[in-house]
Amino acid sequence: MESVYNFYFENESIANFLLFIIGTFVAAQLVTLIFTAVFEKLASKTNTSFDDELIRMGKKPVYWGVVLGGLYLALSSLSFFTEYLSIIKTVTQIGFILILLIVSVRISRVFFMWASNGKNKKKKQIGFVITMQKIFNALIYFLALIFILQAVGISISPLVASLGIGGLAVGLALQPTLSNYFSGLYLAADGFLQPGDYIEVDQGLRGYVVAVEWRNTTIRLWNNSLVKIPNSKMADSNITNFEEPKNASSFMVYCGVGYGSDLKKVEKIVLEVANKTQSKKKHGVPDFEPLFRYYEFGDSNINFKVILQADKYVNHHLMKHEFIRDLKAAFDKADITIAFPTRTVEFASGINVNSNK
């Protein structure tokens, strides 16, 4: 026992270093045990998963925070490291800043993910949450950079003053890029566009939204080609979103029957075919009631229109195809004629001749 005391007093700094190292990892393991045995069990009893995610993602950063603090105390106890204490302190501060940065970003991700989830969340609300997350994360990184610069002894005030004039020049040079970036934030916050939406831009461009990125909005066309449109142009364009306010999309089909047709019979047949097409689950909206209206006396036919509704805009092409095919078959079976355009030619002798155009 006396030899142990003699070793400690003769090598006090080394002994303290070893004790701090051992104590550090014991304390770190104890913290991990507390998280597992206490906090995780308490969180599992709540109805929300938000606290479970916070505890799960906070366990490792707290562990490494304890280890970093213990290493600082251990290195500070070594007498031959005295002249390097300022460097050790700076490195430790930067380490704590980085740990806090990681924890803050993770908390931000968990919180905003929790805020954006929910059955009653609208697309605009989700877009606003995503935008706020980007702004909050940018603020976290900015503050971390300031604290790191202060830790290494760089004064912020002269740096900000020197960046004033240079920032103006850089801002002018990056004006298009910044315009696209803030337009992208606006598009995300507005929530009108989401990946998977089928849209039409006022240039006549139609396709699916792939992503609203920091500079461009990517659209996939019908032929599977990708088009990137600058966000600033998207923000200034008239955009039709065929998925809003709901996916169902109504459309019209125009047709006409000869003047000799029984109009009540025509209406009955058309509605039967329309209801049959509308009730198909693969593209129709079963609870939608098709509408039939005669609307004009044409040159050769009495024209009518039928309003149907597809579950998605892109499905209305197939639905229209099937309706026209089945309606033609039903007209042929009922001997109903879709007349060809005709013209009456009068000769000087008074003879009338009808000819197909």
Summary of the structure (lengths in Angstrom):
residues: 357
radius of gyration: 36.5
end to end distance: 120.5
largest distance: 144.0
contacts: 968
relative contact order: 0.06
helix: 59%
strand: 17%
